[in-house]
Amino acid sequence: MFRWRELIMAWLGAKVLLAAFGLGAAAGQDAARAEMRARLAAVETWGAQYQAVEVVRLAASSLDLVVIDPDLDGRGADARVVETLARKPDGSRRLVIAYLSVGAGEAWRGYWQPSFAAAPPDWLGRTDPAWPGSYTVRYWHPQWHDIVFAQLDRILAAGFDGVFLDRVDGYGDWRDRPDAQRDMTDLVHELAVRARARHAGFAVIAQNAEHLLPDPRYRGAIDAVSKESLFTGLAGEGTENRPEDTGWSLSFLQPAQRDGLIIFAIEYGRQHPAVAAAALRLRQLGFKPFIATRLLDRVPD
């Protein structure tokens, strides 16, 4: 009888220890995420460059945050590249974020196979006429998840501080699918959980996709939003957007900002007065502007 009681007490003690460990791990992740949010909030200048990246030149900039394509024009960004970019000229730390498309397939990526032309996999959709070599994807498909998570593993291994998720608004390619938005939320949520299991403070920045922001599960998965062309560009580069279009986006972005998400913003066209004015308006809103070239092949010094 004594032996049974001893075993039961040991089992209960183990459960208490496991629960305490779980609570401790959760508290540690919460603290790491809070620290990352604070670092994102402290960003004053930032930029994204996906083509023609010169690592040494980019490292010599004064930017507080840079987003690069981890494929780095086919060269690949390893830990040495990330470490170089992470150090600003004054010795302080810079955030280095990796681009990752979750809602589009790209023919120049390592996962692409020549056989796809004759025998497309189940996850592959139609070509995007606006972007040669880019394709819609059935992002809910398990094989696409495997592709995305394999890319995430390489990003984590290289030591990036986070990911910049593009084509989160890929649900718009599947308007006849009732669960399109929920499927994207599921993918972003699973990606965030996987990443933070290895890097508790890993930043997840999602581009556009305002429709998803009211969902607390989606907001809980991400740390920041990047909004393209909030004030200019919908009717042509340098052209002011209609107030109702800007207002629609702000009706999602500002509540998300009040809920603790950091809001980045990209306006295209450095030579246009309307774009310069947009940057000022973005700062007044507490957003973090980046005035970019359309090809994202340069960043500010």
N, C-alpha and C positions, 0 to 999 in steps of 0.2 A: 504494500500500500504506500509505504514511504517512497519507494522507487518511482511509482507512478506520479506522486505529487512533485517529486524532484524534477521529473521529466517535463511535467506541465509547466512548472515555474521557469524552467530553462527555456521552454518554447515561448512563453509569454515574454520573458526577458529579451529573447532574440527579436520578437516582433516589435517591442518597444525600441530597441536599438536601430532596427531597420527603418522604423517610422521616423526616428530622430535623424537618422542619416538622410532620409528623403527630404525632411523639412530643411535640414542644413544645406543640402545640395540646391534645393529650390531657392532658399534665401541667398545663397551664393550667386546663383544665376540672376536673380532679381537685382542684386547689387551690381553685378557686372553689366547688366543691361542699363541700369540707371547711370552708371559711369559712362557708357557709350553714348547714351542720349545727351548727357552733359557735354561730351566732346563734340557731338554733331551740332548741338546748339551753339557752341563756341566758334564754329566755322564762320569766318568772315568772307573769305574768297575761295572759290573752288572752280574746277573745270573738268570736262570729260574729253578725252582724246582717244579715238579708236583706230586712227590711221596715221602713218608716218611718224610714229612715236620715236623720239630720240631720248632715251632714258636719262642721260646725263643732263641734257638741256632741260627736261621736265623737272628733274630733281633740283635744278638751280633756280626754279621759280619760287615765288613766295607764297604759293597757294597752300591753304590749310587742308585741302582735301582734293584728291585727284581720282578720277574714274578712268580705268584703262581696260582695253580688251585683253584678257589674259593670254590669248593666242599671239598677241604682239606681232601682227603682220607675219604670222607663220613661224616666228622665232620661239615663242613660248616665254611666259614670264615665270621664272623660278624664284626661289627664296632670295637669291642675291639681288635680282631686279627689284623685288618688293622692299628689301632692306635699303637699297639705294634710294628708292623713291620715298621711303618713310622718313628720311632725314632731311629737314629743311636746311638752307644755307646757314642759318643762325644756330643750328644744332638742335632745335626743338623738333617735336614729333609731328609728322603729317599723317593723316589717314589715307590709306591706299585701298581703293574699292575696285572690285572686279565686275565688269559687265557680264551679264548672263541673260540670254533671251529664254524666257519660259513659254512664250506663246507663238514662236515662229521657228521654223527650221531653216538652216542656212547652209548652202551648198559648199561653202568654203571651210566648214568645220571638219574636225577629225572623224566625227561619227558618220559623215556622208560617204555613201558607197556609189560607184558608177552604175551598179545594177539597179539603183532606185529608178532610173529613167524608164527601164523596161518593166520592172517589177516593183512598184512602190510599196513600201511597208504599210501596214494597216494604219499607222499613226500619221502618215503623210497626207496632207491636203493639196490644195491647188497652189499654183505659183502666184506671187504677188506682182502684178504688172508695174506697180510703182517702184519696186525694189528688185531688180534682176538677181536671181539666185536665192531669193527669200520665198518661203512657202508657209502657208497656213499649216497648223498641226492639230491633231486631235489630242490636246494636251491632257486629257483625262486617261489616255491609254497607258497601261502599265509599262509598255516598252519606251514610251516617251519619258515617263518618270525615271526609268533606268538611265536614259541618256542625260537628263538634267542632273541627276544625282551623281553620275560619274564626273560630269564637269564640275559640280560643286566639290567633290572630293579633291580634285586637282587644285581648285582655288584654295581650299583649306590647307592642303599640303604646302602650297607656296607661301602661306602666311599672310594672305590678305586680311584686312580688317573687316571686310563685309562684302556684300554683293549689291549690285545695282540691277534690279530686275526690269528688263525691257519686255514689251509686248504682253504685259499683264492684261492689257485690254484686248487680248486675242479672243476673249469671249464674244466680242462683236463680230467675229468671222463666222459664228455659229448661231445665228439668231433663231434658227428653228429648233435649237436644243433647249428644252425647258430648264435644265440644270447647269447651263453654261457658266453662269457666274459662281454658283456654288462649287462647281468642279475646279475653277481657277482658285478660289479661296482654299480648297482642300490642298491643291498643289503647293501654294505659297506657304500654308501652315505647316505641311509636312517638311518642306525644305527648311523652314526656320527651325523646327524642332530638331531635325538631323544636324544642322549646322551648330546649334547651340549646345548640343550634347557633347561636341568636341571643343567648342570655343564659346564659352558662356556669354561673352560680350559681343559676339559676332553681329554686325549691323546688317539689317535688311532694309534696303531702300527700294521702293516700288515706283515705277514711272506711270503717270496718268492713272487710268482705271478708277475715276472718281466714283463710279457706281458702287464699288465694293466698300467704300469707306464707312457707310453706316453700319456695316456688319462688325460687331465687337470682336468676333473671332479673327477677322481679317486685320483689324486695327491692332489686335494683340500680337499678331505675328510679325508686324513690321515696325520699324523705328522712325521712318521718314517717308515722305512722298516727294517725287520730283515731277513737277508739272511743266509740260512743254507749251509754249505759245499761249500763255494765259492772256496777255494783253495785245499781242500783235501776231500777224502771220497767217491767220486762218484764210484770209482772202488774198494772200500774196505777201512776200517778205517785205517788212517795213510798213505794212498797212495795219491800222488799228482794228482790233476786233470789235464786233457789235457789243454794246453793253450787256445785252441779254445773254450772249455767249460767255462773257467773262463772269457775269453774275451767277450763271448756272454752276460754273466750276467752283466759284468762291463759296457757294452754298454747301458744298461738300468739304472743301479744303479748310475753311475757317473753323467749323466744328471739330474737325480732326486735329487742327492746331491747338484748340482749347483742350482737347483730350490728351495732349502731350506729344503729338507727332511733330517732327521737324519738317518744315516745308521748304524744299529747294525748287528753283524755277529756272527754265531755260528759255531764252528768247533768241531768235535767229536774226542775224543781220547787223553787223557792227557799225555800218556806215549810216544807218537811218536814224533821224532825230526821234521818231516815235519809239524806237527801241531803247534809246538812251533814257527817254522819259519813262518808259516801262520799268527800267531797272530801278529808278528812283521810287516809283509807286510800289514796287515789290518790297523794297527795303522798308518803306513806311508801314507795310502790312506785317513786317516781321519775317518775311520770306527771304531766301538766300539766292540772289540772282546770279546767273552765268550767261553772258552774252556770247553766243557761239556762232561759228560758221556752220552752214547746213551740213557739210560733210564731216563735221566734228574731227577735223584734222589739225586743229590748233587750239591752244588754250592761252589765256592771258598770262603775261609775265608776272 
